[in-house]
Amino acid sequence: MTVETRAAATRLSQLDLAVLESVAYSDVFDFPVTAAEIHRSLAVETSQAAVEAILELNSPLAEHVTFKAPYYVLAGRDALIATRERRGRASKRLMRRAGFYGRLIGNLPFVRMVAVTGSLAVDNADDGDDIDYLIVTSPGRVWLARALTMTVVRLATLRGLTLCPNYLLAESALSLPERDAYTARELLQMRPVHGREVHARMLRANTWGRDLMPNWQVELAGEGRTGSLLGRIGERALGGRLGDAIERWLLRRKGRELNSRAGENGEAVFNETVCKGHFDAHKARLQDELRRRLQRLGVQA
């Protein structure tokens, strides 16, 4: 850290640092943010008006953050505003398809909730990007629900769309063991397309997320249509010993294969209640990128 950047860092208050970290976090995703988006992601409880006051041109943050209405972006990264606007348009198109296929998955046996996650959940996806889903299943049917979900994945592939149902968990495992800012963001920003009552229960099971981001308000939509005739028939057929046997076989066969593929990557988890295929260690890479940005800004992460 240079003398100049060290001096700049000492002028920043706790709220200044929290705002700067929020802008830098979004910069990792090439994503300029609005004052409202900064406010909701802060680890410090405050008002949006206080955030906007900190971001005024004469504040200590002015040398680090550029404002081009309605977006804030790290200094020198103004070109990302056009990127965000392009991705916003693409995301609207992609979200319509994500909702369609998410509802198809929701009609499958043993599926209790389907939510869009990742970049699309915050309208930061490009045309052709994968669609990430988090899926909640009935207890004891994570792997059977996953196998059934792959039929919808293959259907979407035939139509030029890549679905990634990369996180499945049982209703009995709604309380997440990872309790950090990255997981809190993923939890609070996910967009359910099926099973909104289960989504509400998941939020209640993880109130620590609001402890980490006290300004974030999640709007809970009405339940809408749940289940399907296909789902009910499938659950009657596979709800007993036959389904138990298939579940155990899939866990042994596919679970062993996926665990072998994951290696030492602790972000990928495969067991009776969770199938979490985060093979790219995304959280660790994100944390490293954020740390490097903050160090360049003269702030220790």
C-alpha positions in Angstrom: 0.0 0.0 0.0 1.4 3.4 -0.9 1.5 6.4 1.4 -1.2 8.0 -0.6 -3.6 5.1 -0.6 -2.9 4.4 3.1 -3.8 8.0 3.9 -7.0 7.7 1.8 -8.0 4.6 3.6 -7.7 6.3 7.0 -10.1 9.0 5.9 -12.9 6.4 5.4 -15.5 5.7 8.0 -16.9 2.3 8.7 -19.9 3.1 6.5 -17.6 4.5 3.8 -15.6 1.2 3.8 -18.8 -0.9 3.6 -20.1 1.1 0.6 -16.7 0.9 -1.2 -16.6 -2.9 -0.5 -20.1 -3.2 -2.0 -19.2 -1.4 -5.2 -16.0 -3.4 -5.4 -17.9 -6.7 -4.9 -20.2 -5.9 -7.8 -17.2 -4.8 -9.9 -16.0 -8.4 -9.7 -19.1 -9.3 -11.8 -18.6 -6.2 -14.1 -21.8 -4.9 -12.6 -22.4 -1.2 -11.8 -24.9 -0.7 -9.0 -27.6 1.8 -7.9 -27.7 3.4 -4.5 -30.6 1.1 -3.6 -28.5 -2.0 -4.6 -25.6 -0.8 -2.5 -27.8 -0.1 0.4 -29.4 -3.5 0.6 -26.0 -5.3 0.4 -24.3 -3.5 3.3 -23.2 -5.3 6.4 -24.0 -2.0 8.3 -27.6 -1.1 9.2 -28.4 2.3 7.8 -30.7 4.3 5.6 -30.5 4.6 1.8 -30.4 8.4 2.3 -27.2 7.9 4.4 -25.7 5.8 1.6 -26.5 8.5 -1.0 -25.0 11.2 1.2 -21.7 9.2 1.4 -21.7 8.9 -2.4 -21.9 12.6 -3.0 -19.1 14.0 -5.2 -17.3 15.8 -2.4 -17.1 12.7 -0.2 -13.9 10.7 0.6 -15.2 8.1 -1.8 -15.2 10.4 -4.8 -11.7 9.4 -5.9 -12.7 5.7 -5.9 -16.2 5.7 -7.2 -17.7 7.3 -10.3 -21.4 8.2 -10.6 -23.3 8.2 -13.9 -27.0 8.2 -13.1 -28.3 5.9 -11.9 -25.2 3.8 -11.5 -22.1 3.8 -9.3 -18.9 2.1 -10.5 -15.3 2.0 -9.5 -13.3 4.9 -11.0 -12.1 4.1 -14.5 -14.7 1.4 -15.1 -17.4 3.6 -16.7 -17.6 1.3 -19.7 -19.3 -1.3 -17.6 -22.5 0.8 -17.6 -23.2 -0.1 -21.2 -22.4 -3.7 -20.3 -25.0 -3.7 -17.5 -27.7 -2.2 -19.7 -27.0 -4.8 -22.4 -27.1 -7.6 -19.9 -30.3 -6.2 -18.4 -32.1 -6.5 -21.7 -30.7 -10.0 -22.3 -31.7 -11.1 -18.8 -35.3 -10.1 -19.4 -35.4 -12.4 -22.4 -33.5 -15.2 -20.6 -35.7 -14.9 -17.4 -38.8 -15.7 -19.4 -37.2 -19.0 -20.6 -35.8 -19.6 -17.1 -39.3 -19.3 -15.7 -40.8 -21.7 -18.2 -38.3 -24.4 -17.7 -38.2 -23.8 -13.9 -42.0 -24.4 -13.8 -41.5 -27.6 -15.8 -39.0 -28.8 -13.2 -41.4 -27.8 -10.5 -44.1 -30.1 -11.9 -41.8 -33.1 -11.5 -42.3 -35.6 -8.7 -40.7 -34.7 -5.3 -39.7 -31.1 -6.4 -40.9 -28.6 -3.8 -39.1 -25.4 -4.9 -37.2 -24.1 -7.9 -35.4 -20.7 -7.8 -33.2 -19.0 -10.3 -29.8 -18.1 -8.9 -26.4 -16.7 -10.1 -26.1 -13.8 -12.5 -29.6 -14.1 -14.0 -31.1 -13.6 -10.5 -29.7 -10.0 -10.6 -30.3 -9.3 -14.3 -26.6 -9.6 -15.1 -26.7 -12.4 -17.7 -25.9 -12.3 -21.3 -27.7 -14.1 -24.2 -26.4 -17.6 -24.3 -25.5 -17.8 -20.6 -26.3 -20.8 -18.5 -29.4 -20.7 -16.2 -28.6 -21.7 -12.7 -31.3 -23.2 -10.4 -31.5 -24.1 -6.8 -34.0 -26.9 -6.2 -35.6 -28.1 -3.0 -36.9 -31.6 -2.9 -38.9 -33.7 -0.5 -36.8 -35.5 2.1 -35.1 -38.7 0.9 -35.6 -37.9 -2.8 -32.7 -35.5 -3.7 -31.1 -37.8 -6.2 -34.3 -39.2 -7.7 -35.5 -35.6 -8.2 -32.1 -34.7 -9.8 -32.4 -37.6 -12.2 -35.9 -36.5 -13.3 -34.7 -32.9 -13.6 -32.1 -34.0 -16.1 -34.9 -34.8 -18.6 -35.9 -31.2 -18.6 -32.2 -30.2 -18.9 -31.9 -32.4 -22.1 -35.1 -30.9 -23.5 -33.8 -27.4 -23.0 -30.5 -28.4 -24.7 -32.3 -29.5 -27.8 -33.7 -25.9 -27.9 -30.3 -24.3 -27.5 -30.5 -23.5 -23.8 -28.2 -24.7 -21.0 -29.9 -25.3 -17.7 -27.6 -25.9 -14.6 -29.6 -27.3 -11.7 -26.4 -27.2 -9.7 -27.7 -27.1 -6.1 -30.4 -29.5 -4.8 -31.2 -29.9 -1.2 -33.9 -31.7 0.8 -36.6 -29.8 2.7 -35.0 -31.2 5.9 -31.7 -29.3 5.0 -33.1 -25.8 4.4 -30.8 -24.4 7.1 -27.5 -23.7 5.3 -24.2 -24.5 7.0 -22.3 -21.8 5.2 -22.9 -18.5 6.9 -21.0 -15.8 5.1 -21.6 -12.7 3.0 -21.4 -14.6 -0.3 -24.0 -17.2 0.7 -26.2 -14.5 2.2 -26.3 -12.7 -1.1 -27.1 -15.9 -3.0 -29.9 -16.7 -0.5 -31.5 -13.2 -0.5 -31.3 -12.6 -4.2 -32.6 -15.9 -5.5 -35.8 -15.7 -7.5 -38.3 -18.5 -7.0 -40.4 -19.6 -9.9 -42.0 -22.5 -8.1 -42.7 -23.3 -4.5 -42.8 -19.8 -2.9 -44.1 -21.2 0.4 -40.9 -23.3 0.7 -38.9 -20.2 -0.3 -40.4 -18.4 2.6 -39.5 -21.3 4.9 -36.0 -21.3 3.6 -35.6 -17.6 4.4 -37.0 -18.2 7.9 -34.5 -21.1 8.4 -31.6 -18.8 7.5 -32.3 -15.5 9.4 -28.5 -15.1 9.8 -28.6 -13.9 6.2 -30.5 -10.8 7.3 -28.1 -10.4 10.3 -25.2 -10.1 7.8 -27.2 -7.8 5.4 -29.7 -6.0 7.7 -31.0 -3.6 5.0 -32.0 -6.3 2.5 -35.8 -6.7 2.2 -37.1 -9.8 0.3 -40.5 -9.4 -1.3 -42.4 -12.7 -1.0 -44.8 -13.3 -3.8 -48.0 -15.3 -3.6 -47.9 -19.0 -3.8 -49.5 -19.5 -7.3 -50.0 -23.0 -8.8 -48.2 -25.8 -7.0 -47.7 -29.5 -8.0 -49.1 -31.3 -11.0 -51.0 -34.4 -11.9 -47.7 -35.9 -13.3 -46.0 -35.1 -10.0 -48.7 -36.7 -7.9 -48.7 -39.8 -10.0 -44.9 -40.1 -9.9 -44.9 -39.6 -6.1 -47.4 -42.4 -5.6 -45.4 -44.7 -7.8 -42.0 -43.8 -6.3 -42.8 -42.8 -2.8 -42.3 -46.2 -1.2 -39.6 -48.9 -1.2 -39.1 -48.7 -5.0 -38.2 -45.1 -4.7 -36.0 -45.7 -1.7 -34.1 -48.3 -3.6 -33.6 -46.1 -6.7 -32.5 -43.2 -4.4 -29.9 -45.3 -2.7 -28.6 -46.6 -6.0 -28.4 -43.1 -7.5 -26.6 -41.8 -4.4 -24.0 -44.5 -4.6 -23.5 -44.4 -8.3 -23.8 -40.7 -9.2 -22.7 -39.4 -5.8 -19.4 -41.4 -6.0 -18.8 -40.0 -9.5 -19.4 -36.4 -8.5 -17.4 -36.7 -5.3 -14.5 -38.0 -7.3 -14.8 -35.1 -9.8 -14.9 -32.5 -6.9 -11.7 -33.7 -5.4 -10.5 -31.4 -2.7 -13.0 -28.6 -3.6 -15.0 -28.1 -0.4 -17.7 -26.0 -2.1 -19.0 -29.1 -3.9 -21.1 -31.4 -1.6 -22.8 -34.7 -2.3 -24.7 -36.7 0.3 -28.2 -37.9 1.3 -29.6 -34.4 1.7 -27.5 -32.1 -0.6 -26.3 -32.3 -4.2 -24.2 -29.1 -4.6 -22.3 -29.1 -7.9 -20.2 -26.0 -7.4 -17.1 -27.5 -9.0 -15.4 -24.2 -10.0 -14.8 -23.0 -6.4 -16.6 -19.8 -7.4 -16.8 -18.4 -3.8 -13.1 -18.7 -3.2 -12.2 -17.1 -6.6 -14.7 -14.3 -5.9 -13.2 -13.6 -2.5 -9.7 -13.5 -4.0 -10.8 -11.1 -6.7 -12.5 -8.8 -4.1 -9.5 -8.8 -1.9 -7.2 -7.8 -4.8 -9.6 -4.9 -5.7 -9.7 -3.6 -2.2 -6.0 -3.8 -1.8 -5.6 -1.7 -5.0 -7.9 0.8 -3.5 -5.8 0.9 -0.3 -8.3 -1.0 1.8 -7.5 -4.2 3.7 -10.2 -6.8 3.1 
